[in-house]
């Protein structure tokens, strides 16, 4: 009976611990997450992936989940939410990229970085992972969205920063809302110091039926179904290869981000589905890539 009681006691203890962990994962708290990431850094968080066994693993906060949660009602947001910290696919991609191959500016200097469209918790996670980092949170202040007090109103087509004043820019799901893509990319180039980085993601597609480089979403809402245009404030859909080309023509050198990510790792850390935005393509990187600002003289010499 003593042995049976000890087994029962161990089972109860295990059940209580499991329940407490599940509850903690479902009730995120900004301060707790900030401390958790600061103590570990993204790299150390990712190093703990083995404790999740076969579950999904959030590289932003270290949560183990069976499935990512539902976000909104659009096709692109069927699932993808981390129940613990609220990170979506785009945010987990950045956490994984910064945890496995961070830009040198974040590691070796007190970098000044602008984050366009920054959720507060994700910005705090990045700041905690890189304590010397100084971050500016920018957004357009579009109607229908909520912004916290620390967000600065700014248009990426006219960035309120001096030339060569930033070490890096994070811009996720912003350029599809912009009327003039070339002007926005030129502004990113202008405000970055030489070798400064842009961590970028824009929804894009590899539709072979397209003759051009983009589709105006206004023309796709007249009875024709196009998932990228489901969100009413999306202005354009771009070909993924065209996005990469637009950055490189403006003077950037680009690479996939995260690099060296297998299909299994993509499904484990980031996405519900291995779709065109994350998987490598023969004609480009997909919609997620990191670009570096080349020296103006080098860019002019190559262009000539």
N, C-alpha and C positions, 0 to 999 in steps of 0.2 A: 504493500500500500504506500510505503514511503517513496519507492521508486515511481509509482504511478502519480503520486502527488507532485514530485519534482518535474516529471514530464509535463504534467498539466500546467504547472507553474511556469515552465519555460515557454509552453505554447501560448499562455495568456500574455506573458511578457512580450513575445514576438508579435502577437496580434496588436497589442497596444502601441508598440513601436511603429509598426506598419501603418496603423491608423493615424498616428501623430504625423508621420512623414507625409501621408496622403493629404491630410488637412493643411499642413504647411505649404505643400505644393499648390494647393488650390486657392490659397489666400495670400497673394503677393503683398509685400510691404516694401516700399521704396527704400527705407533706411536699412532694412535687413539685407536686401539685395545689394545695395551699395557697399556695405561692409563685407558681404560674402565675396564679391568680385575683387574688391581691394585687397583682401587677404590672399587671394589666389592668383589673380591675373588670368586673362583668357587662356593662355597656354597651360597653366596649371589646372584650370577648370577642365579643359579638354583632356588632360592627362588622366583624369578620373573617370573616363568614359567606361572603363572595364566594370565598374560597379553597377552599371545599368543593364548588364547581361544583354538580352535581346531587345530591350526597349529603345525608343527614340531618346536622344540626348540633346539638351539645349546647351550650346557652347557659350551662351551669354550668362546663364545663371547656374548651370550644372544640374538642372532638374531632369529626372528620368520620367518619361511618360509613355504610355502604351500607344497613344495616337495624338497627333496635334489637334487642337480644338478648332471649331468652326469660327470663321471671321466673316461677318456680313452676309450678303446674299448673292454676290456676284460669282461667276464661274471661277474667276481667278482666286477667290477667297473662300473656296469651299471649306478648306481646312488650312491649318498652318500656324495656329496660335499656340504659344507656350503658356500653359495654364498658370505657371508660377510667376513669370516676369512680364508676360504679354508680348514677347518678341515674336514677330512674324518672320516669314522666310527671309525677307530682305535683311532684317536685323541679325538673324542668326548667321547669314552669309558673311556679314561684316565681322561679327565676333569670331567666327572660325578663321577668316582670312587674317585678321589682326592677331589672333592667337597662334597661328602657324607660320605666318610670314608678314610680320608687321612692317609698315614703312619705316625706313631708318630714322626719319624725322621724329617719330613717336618714341623711339628708343634712346636716341643719343642727344636730344635737345629739348628745350622748353618750347615745344612747337605751338604755334597759333593755328587753330583749325576751325573752319566754318562748316557747320552742319545744316544743310537745307532740308526742311521738313522733318526736324528731329523730334521724336517722342522723348519726353523728359527722362523716363527710366533708362532708355537705351543710351541717351547722352551721359547720364550718370554712370552707367556701367563702363563706358569707354573712358571717361575721366578717371574712374577708380582704377582701371587696369593700367593707365599711364598717368601717374600722379603729377608729372611735370607738365602735362598737356594743359593748354588754355583753350577753351572751346567757346565759340560764338554760335548761338542757335538762331537761325534765320528761317522765316517763312513769309509767304505772300499775304497771309491773313485773308484767305478766301472766305466768302460767306458760307455758313453751315458747318464750319470747323471750330473746335475749341483750342485755344492757345493759352499756355501758362504765362505767368508774369515775366519769366526769364527769356521769352522768345522775342527776337527783334524783327520788326517788319522790314522785309527786303524783297526785291524782285531780282531773280538771277539774271535777268536781261540788263540790269543796271545795278550792280552790286555796290553798296555804299562803303567801299574800302579803297584805300590807296593802292596804286600799282605796286606789285611785288611785295605785298604786305602779309601774305598768308603762306604757311608751310604746307597746308593741305586743305582739301575740301571733301566732305562726304555729302553725296547727293543721291538720294534714293527715291525713285518714283516721283520725280519732279518734272523732268523734261517733257513728258507726255502732256503736261498741263500748260506748256509754254508755246506762245505763238510764233516766236522766231528762234529756232534751234541754233542757227549759226551765231546769232548775236549772243545767246546764252553761253555757248562754248567759248566764244571769243572773250567774254567777260571772265570766265573761269581762268583762261590763259593769262589775262591781264593781271589779275589779283594774286596769282601764284608767283612765288620766288622760283628761280631756276631749279629744276629737279623736284619742285613741289608736286604733290600727288593729288589725284582725284579718285576717290573710291566711289564707283558709279553703278547704278542699276536703273534701267528703264525697261518697262514692258515692251517686248518687240516680238517679231514673228519671222519665219522663214518661208512664207507662202510662195510657192513657185508660180502661182497664178498671177502674181503681181507683175506689172510691166514697169512700174516706177519704183521709187524708194520709200514712199509713205502713202498713207490713206488719210484723208480728212474725215474725222469721225462724224461730222455733220452730214456727210453723204451716206453714211452707213446706218443711220437711224431711221431711214425712210423705208421700213419694211424688210430690210436685209439684216441678217443676224451676224454680228461680229463681236465676239466676247471681249476684245480689248476696248471696244467702245461702249460697253455696257454702263460703265461709270460715266455719268453725265458731264463731268468736268474734264474728261480726257479729250484733248483737241486733235491729236494725231496718233496713228499707229505707224511705227517705223520698221523697216527691215533691220534685223540685228546687224548685218554686215554694214549697212549704211551708217548706223550710229558709230561704229568703230571707225569707219572711214572719215566721218565728220570730225571726230576728235583728232585723228592723225593729220588731216589736212590743216587743222588749226594750229598745229605745232606740238602735238602730244605724241608720246610713244606709249603704246598700250599693250597690256597682257591680260590673260584671264585672271579672275580673282573670285574665289580662291583657286590657286593653281594645284595641279596634281591631285584633284579630288575625284575619286572613283564613283561609280554609280551607287555602290553600297554605302559609301561614306556620305554621299549627297542625301540619300534617303534617311540615313541615320541622324545626321546633324541638322539638315536644312529643310528639305522639301518633302511634300507628299508624293509628288509625281516627278519623274525625271523628264522634264519637258524642255522645249527649245531654249528657254531663257537661261537654263543652268548647264545644259550639256554642251560640250564642244561641238562645233560644226565645221565642215570643210571650208565654208566661206566666211568664218568669223568665230568670235568668242561666245556668242549669245549676248544676252542683255546685261550680264554682270562682268565688269572688267575694271582694272585699275590703270590709270594713265599717269605719266610723268611729263612735266613741262620741260621741253627741250630748250636749250639755249637759243635765243633768237637768231644769232649769227649762223648757227648750225642749221636751223630750220630754213633760213633764207638760201643758204648754199645748196641744201638738198633740193629745194624747190626749183632752183635755177638749173 
